[in-house]
Amino acid sequence: MALMTDIKGMFHQVRVAEEHANYLRFLWWPNGDLTKDLAEHRMLVHIFGAVSSPSCATYALLKTAEDNAHLYPEEAISTIRKNFYVDDALKSVHSVEQATSLYQQLTEVCAKGGFKLNKWICSDRSVLSEIPEADRASGVKTLDLSRDQLPMERALGVQWDVEQDSFTFSILNKHKPLTRRGILSSVSSIYDPLGFLSPVILPAKQILQQLCKLKLAWDEAIPPEMAQTWQRWVDDLILLHSFSVRRCFTPSEFGNVEMAQLHHFCDASEVGFGAVSYLRLTNSEKEVCVAFVIGKARVAPLKHVTIPRLELAAAVVAVRLDKMLSKQLELNLSESVFWSDSMTVLKYIANTTTRFKTYVANRVSIISSLSNVGQWRHVGSKMNPADAASRGMKVGAFLKSSTWITGPDFLGKTEREWPASVDKA
């Protein structure tokens, strides 16, 4: 179950050192009367909008955790150290008892540093019932938790359906001018940090790239045929209202995880390249669960690059995702597996004698430093979900048949049933 909270007026709870207050001087007309002499004031607390405020406030929060580490369980202190993003905290726990205990401990620890936690929200109703109404998020303060549906919330900008405990998308079709500026504004307004919609957004990025090739000015009208392509893409976005992704990696009845392993797939085409990562979990009953973790899709450079080189660039994206996820997931992970449908890439990685040209040598060096040859396996193009990241997909096809979110079927089977390894020599 997920817990989310917010520090009330975080910056204003941290005082500015007296010798630094002069940097926050401002002029003020008493009572708003412009005929009176200006009065000079200094802020004694950190202000919203100052570049220094987030780091100073975060330092104060971390210092609070450090000073009280001997008084509270490690989980509460670790949550403050690792699960706060400035003033927002997001944490996932296994039980109602653990969630309720964490709520109480976090509230107490933060209060010792002058920080008040409010806007609490949880995907479990019994946990919410233990939190005073005044401290709950505004959307659940007046709810009857025995029957009313839990609301939609924003979790660091991502739309979270608390009732279904899933991530969703609600994309508003704002009418923007048919120019490079208008299209860039529309594409940038889709906030998708985990890459759930990467294959869908790639075609829009390709349109932008084509407009760059034509050297159109920012506010110049785009050609009619491209305007039609863009309008079809925009019209299809409404279909994403039915799209959702489960927040939790495992179903509620899955039980204890005995083995966790990351699988990364990479691919490239003439128009783009990318990678997608899945977490493969096995419980004590040897049941397997596969969950989408993150995806990346990038357009190919304007300057022509051969597909084997783009495949190598996609492999670099995959190993960098592995490095980041291995650190951030905080799981006891088995050795990661990397999948590519390019025999050229696999041979590049396995080759230790040939001296490659600079482009290839640099990328092979990165791949070799972050993985070993034994981790790389071959997968057929039809079974490679990263194909969607390299070519893009229409919304309708993405919703109907894409394995982008679910992962390939063979990951849910035993290792003996995975695609057979091939000789990379």
Secondary structure, 3 states (H helix, E strand, C coil): CEEEEEECCCHHHCECCHHHHHHHEEEECHHHCCCCCCEEEECCECCCCCCCHHHHHHHHHHHHHHHCCCCCCHHHHHHHHHCEECCEEEEECCCHHHHHHHHHHHHHHHHHCCCCEEEEEECCHHHHHHCCHHHECCCCCCCCCCCCCCCEEEECCEEEECCCCEEECCCCCCCCCCEHHHHHHHHHCCCCCCCCCHHHHHHHHHHHHHHHHCCCCCCCECCHHHHHHHHHHHHHHHHHHHCEEECCCCCCCCCCEEEEEEEEEEEECCCEEEEEEEEEEEECCCCEEEEEEEEEEEECCCCCCCHHHHHHHHHHHHHHHHHHHHHHCCCCECCCEEEECCHHHHHHHHCCCCCCCHHHHHHHHHHHHHCCHHHEEECCHHHCCCHHHHHCCCHHHHHHHCCCCCCCHHHHCCHHHCCCCCCCC
